[in-house]
Amino acid sequence: MIMNTNTKFLHTILYLAIFIILPSIFFILVQIPKRTILKDFLSIITVLAFFIVLGQFYLSRMNEKLKDTFKVVEMIKIHKILGYIVLPILIIHPFLIVVPRFFEAGPNPFDSFIKMITTLDSLSIILGIIAWVLMMVLGLTSIFRNKLNMTYKSWKVLHGFLSVFFIIFASWHAIETGRHMNISMSILLILITSIASIEFLFYTNKKIIKNEKVKNYE
């Protein structure tokens, strides 16, 4: 019991260190022009929300070591709670960018928003739009999973692939935008995204092979 509690504590510390503490430190160290408290606040919650989404792979069933420590029911519950908290933040991220302009002199915030999302000659904007659409599909297919005409196993595969494509395009968007990126933050982002994507592919392939063996046995 004590051993299990200690292991849970270590996993919790590891999660917080990788997906909360390190991104926060790197965010503080990024050298950008002095901005308002509101802009910095909106930026940090967006950055942390994205890293927490990346951490969802760590909290999923494909993390075999975590399943040895936490009950699957506990993992799914935490996974869902965090997802429902951070996805709305990322969904409204494009709108949060122009919120500070309501309190500043200058261009109309609505005009700025329209101009931003229609500037299709910018790779960063295109990547952001693709990531945003994938995130919307990811969220909707999760909320309305029971209404979809597919088995739970099929939904899990769809959910996994949508998640992988989302984090790839979202990470690329963040690095391409570069506002809150330094070398350390970019490396951390690339490492987490790469490990999560490769781990998912291995896990999915393992499940497919296992199912094929069961079918052949039957």
C-alpha positions as CSV (number, residue, x, y, z in Angstrom):
1,M,0.0,0.0,0.0
2,I,2.8,2.4,1.0
3,M,4.8,1.4,-2.1
4,N,1.8,2.1,-4.3
5,T,1.2,5.5,-2.7
6,N,4.9,6.4,-3.2
7,T,4.7,5.3,-6.9
8,K,1.5,7.4,-7.4
9,F,3.3,10.4,-5.8
10,L,6.3,10.0,-8.1
11,H,4.1,9.7,-11.2
12,T,2.3,12.9,-10.1
13,I,5.5,14.8,-9.6
14,L,6.8,13.6,-13.0
15,Y,3.7,14.7,-14.7
16,L,3.7,18.1,-13.0
17,A,7.4,18.6,-13.8
18,I,7.2,17.8,-17.5
19,F,3.8,19.3,-18.4
20,I,3.5,22.2,-15.9
21,I,6.7,23.3,-14.3
22,L,9.2,23.0,-17.2
23,P,6.8,24.8,-19.7
24,S,6.3,27.6,-17.1
25,I,10.0,28.0,-16.5
26,F,10.7,28.1,-20.3
27,F,7.8,30.6,-20.8
28,I,9.4,32.9,-18.2
29,L,12.8,32.6,-19.8
30,V,11.6,33.5,-23.3
31,Q,12.8,37.0,-24.1
32,I,9.9,38.9,-25.6
33,P,9.0,42.7,-25.5
34,K,7.4,43.8,-22.2
35,R,3.6,43.2,-22.4
36,T,0.6,43.8,-20.3
37,I,-0.3,41.5,-17.4
38,L,-3.5,40.4,-19.3
39,K,-1.5,39.4,-22.4
40,D,1.0,37.4,-20.3
41,F,-1.8,35.7,-18.3
42,L,-3.7,34.7,-21.4
43,S,-0.5,33.4,-23.0
44,I,0.6,31.3,-20.0
45,I,-2.8,29.6,-19.6
46,T,-2.9,28.8,-23.3
47,V,0.7,27.4,-23.2
48,L,-0.1,25.3,-20.1
49,A,-3.4,24.1,-21.5
50,F,-1.6,22.8,-24.6
51,F,1.0,21.0,-22.6
52,I,-1.7,19.4,-20.5
53,V,-3.3,18.2,-23.7
54,L,0.1,16.7,-24.6
55,G,0.1,15.1,-21.1
56,Q,-3.2,13.3,-22.0
57,F,-1.1,10.7,-23.8
58,Y,0.7,10.1,-20.6
59,L,-2.6,9.6,-18.8
60,S,-4.0,7.2,-21.5
61,R,-4.3,3.4,-21.5
62,M,-1.3,3.1,-23.7
63,N,0.9,4.0,-20.7
64,E,1.4,0.5,-19.4
65,K,3.5,1.5,-16.4
66,L,0.8,3.9,-15.2
67,K,-1.8,1.2,-15.4
68,D,0.3,-0.8,-12.9
69,T,0.0,2.1,-10.5
70,F,-3.5,3.6,-11.1
71,K,-6.8,1.9,-11.7
72,V,-7.9,2.3,-15.3
73,V,-11.1,3.9,-14.1
74,E,-9.0,6.6,-12.2
75,M,-6.9,7.2,-15.4
76,I,-10.0,7.6,-17.6
77,K,-11.6,10.0,-15.0
78,I,-8.6,12.2,-14.8
79,H,-8.1,12.1,-18.6
80,K,-11.7,13.2,-19.1
81,I,-11.7,16.0,-16.5
82,L,-8.5,17.5,-17.8
83,G,-9.7,17.3,-21.4
84,Y,-13.0,19.0,-20.6
85,I,-11.1,21.8,-18.8
86,V,-8.3,22.6,-21.2
87,L,-9.9,21.9,-24.6
88,P,-12.3,24.9,-24.2
89,I,-9.3,27.1,-23.5
90,L,-7.6,26.0,-26.7
91,I,-10.8,26.3,-28.7
92,I,-11.2,29.9,-27.8
93,H,-7.4,30.6,-28.2
94,P,-7.9,32.5,-31.5
95,F,-10.4,34.8,-29.8
96,L,-8.1,35.2,-26.7
97,I,-5.4,36.7,-28.9
98,V,-7.5,39.8,-29.7
99,V,-9.2,40.1,-26.2
100,P,-6.5,42.6,-24.9
101,R,-7.2,44.9,-27.9
102,F,-10.6,45.7,-26.3
103,F,-8.6,47.6,-23.7
104,E,-6.1,49.2,-26.0
105,A,-6.3,52.1,-28.5
106,G,-5.9,50.9,-32.1
107,P,-7.6,48.6,-34.6
108,N,-11.0,47.2,-33.9
109,P,-10.6,43.8,-32.2
110,F,-13.2,42.1,-34.5
111,D,-11.4,43.5,-37.6
112,S,-8.1,42.2,-36.2
113,F,-9.6,38.8,-35.6
114,I,-11.0,38.5,-39.1
115,K,-7.8,39.7,-40.7
116,M,-5.8,37.2,-38.6
117,I,-7.8,34.1,-39.5
118,T,-8.0,35.0,-43.2
119,T,-4.3,35.7,-43.7
120,L,-3.8,32.4,-45.6
121,D,-0.4,33.4,-46.9
122,S,1.0,32.7,-43.4
123,L,2.1,29.1,-42.7
124,S,1.5,29.7,-39.0
125,I,-2.1,30.7,-39.5
126,I,-2.8,27.7,-41.9
127,L,-1.3,25.3,-39.4
128,G,-3.3,26.9,-36.6
129,I,-6.6,26.6,-38.5
130,I,-5.9,22.9,-39.3
131,A,-5.1,22.2,-35.6
132,W,-8.2,24.1,-34.5
133,V,-10.5,22.1,-36.8
134,L,-8.9,18.8,-35.7
135,M,-9.4,19.8,-32.1
136,M,-13.1,20.6,-32.7
137,V,-13.6,17.2,-34.3
138,L,-11.7,15.6,-31.4
139,G,-13.9,17.3,-28.8
140,L,-17.2,16.7,-30.6
141,T,-16.4,13.0,-31.2
142,S,-15.6,12.6,-27.5
143,I,-18.7,14.4,-26.3
144,F,-21.0,12.5,-28.7
145,R,-19.2,9.2,-28.7
146,N,-22.3,7.3,-27.7
147,K,-24.2,8.7,-30.6
148,L,-21.6,7.6,-33.2
149,N,-22.3,4.5,-35.1
150,M,-19.0,2.7,-34.2
151,T,-17.7,0.3,-31.6
152,Y,-15.7,1.6,-28.6
153,K,-12.5,0.0,-30.1
154,S,-13.0,1.8,-33.4
155,W,-13.7,5.1,-31.6
156,K,-10.5,4.7,-29.5
157,V,-8.5,4.3,-32.7
158,L,-10.2,7.3,-34.3
159,H,-9.7,9.3,-31.1
160,G,-6.0,8.4,-31.0
161,F,-5.3,9.3,-34.6
162,L,-7.2,12.6,-34.3
163,S,-5.1,13.4,-31.1
164,V,-1.8,12.6,-32.9
165,F,-2.6,14.7,-35.9
166,F,-3.8,17.5,-33.6
167,I,-0.7,17.6,-31.5
168,I,1.6,17.5,-34.6
169,F,-0.1,20.4,-36.3
170,A,-0.6,22.4,-33.1
171,S,3.1,21.9,-32.1
172,W,4.2,22.9,-35.6
173,H,1.9,26.0,-35.3
174,A,3.4,26.9,-31.9
175,I,7.0,26.6,-33.1
176,E,6.3,28.4,-36.4
177,T,4.6,31.3,-34.6
178,G,7.6,31.4,-32.3
179,R,6.3,34.1,-29.9
180,H,6.7,32.0,-26.8
181,M,9.3,29.6,-28.2
182,N,12.9,29.4,-27.3
183,I,15.2,26.4,-28.1
184,S,14.4,24.7,-24.8
185,M,10.6,25.0,-25.2
186,S,10.8,23.9,-28.9
187,I,12.9,20.8,-28.0
188,L,10.6,19.9,-25.2
189,L,7.6,20.2,-27.5
190,I,9.2,18.2,-30.3
191,L,10.3,15.4,-27.8
192,I,6.9,15.1,-26.2
193,T,5.0,15.1,-29.5
194,S,7.4,12.6,-31.1
195,I,7.3,10.2,-28.2
196,A,3.5,10.4,-27.9
197,S,3.0,9.8,-31.6
198,I,5.5,6.9,-31.8
199,E,4.1,5.3,-28.6
200,F,0.5,5.6,-30.0
201,L,1.6,3.9,-33.3
202,F,3.3,1.1,-31.5
203,Y,0.4,0.6,-29.1
204,T,-2.2,0.6,-32.0
205,N,-0.1,-1.9,-34.0
206,K,0.3,-4.1,-31.0
207,K,-3.5,-4.1,-30.5
208,I,-4.1,-4.9,-34.2
209,I,-1.7,-7.9,-34.1
210,K,-3.3,-9.1,-30.9
211,N,-6.8,-8.9,-32.4
212,E,-5.6,-10.8,-35.5
213,K,-4.2,-13.6,-33.3
214,V,-7.5,-13.9,-31.5
215,K,-9.4,-14.1,-34.8
216,N,-7.0,-16.8,-36.1
217,Y,-7.3,-18.7,-32.9
218,E,-11.1,-18.6,-33.1
